């Protein structure tokens, strides 16, 4: 089964995303901060990570950079999930190595579709 890491300090958003991904048949690892995201990613090696940009401690951008720099997680698919919609914020997410960028408020159905599309492209 495909494993997805969800890192968001907002428990409601984290739980909603995890629920929708589980409904789609994915195995979910949910954490509430950036350091836990790095630790979990390195220990469990999920296929994809959904990272909130604004988390206490390590931001999603920091986590993305750390995962890209680590050979064991460098190939992980990463989607940034954030309320930051300025052009420089989006550019920062992609320059850190994100594969996609979803802004809040977001459609859970669209997020699942984007995740499934990334996973499909990665398999081919």
PyMOL commands that set and color helices and strands:
alter all, ss='L'
color gray80, all
select helices_A, chain A and resi 11-23+34-44+60-69+87-95+108-123
alter helices_A, ss='H'
color red, helices_A
select strands_A, chain A and resi 3-7+27-31+48-52+77-82+100-103
alter strands_A, ss='S'
color yellow, strands_A
deselect
rebuild
show_as cartoon
